[in-house]
Amino acid sequence: MTLKPYRKLVSAVIALTALALAEPAGAAAIYGKVYDTLRGRLYPRTRLILGTQPPRETTTDDAAQYWFRDVAPGAYLIRIVREGEGDVVGRLVVAPDRATTIVNLDLSKIEAPHHDDAY
C-alpha cells in the first residue's frame, strides 16, 4: 500500500492546524499582578473580567499573577471581582507593538472610569 495519495491530505491537516493555533494578527498577551500597596495585600484566586467582546475571564494564581492571551491592541475596561469587598473597575491599554503588555493592578491606585458600559 502506498501513502502517496494521503500526502496532500496530511499536508492540508498540518497547515490547518498551524493556522488554528496561530495568534490573531497584532494579538498580544497581558500579564500582571493584583495587589493593594496601602493594605500590603496580594489578591490570589481573584476573578478578572476583561471588557472584550465577548468579555474574557481569568483568575489570578496563588501568587496573584494573571494572564490574558491573544488580546488585540486597544483600550479596555477590566473588572476585578473581590469576594466580600466589592468590585473594582479600571482601564488598561494593550500596546500595538509589544508581544506582552505588563499591567500590574494596584487597587489602591486604580481610578474608576466615568462609566463602565462595557459590562
Secondary structure as UniProt FT lines:
FT   HELIX           4..21
FT   TURN            25..26
FT   STRAND          28..36
FT   TURN            37..40
FT   STRAND          41..42
FT   TURN            44..45
FT   STRAND          47..50
FT   STRAND          56..59
FT   TURN            62..63
FT   STRAND          65..71
FT   STRAND          74..81
FT   TURN            83..85
FT   STRAND          88..94
FT   TURN            96..97
FT   STRAND          100..102
FT   STRAND          105..106
FT   TURN            107..109
FT   TURN            117..118
//
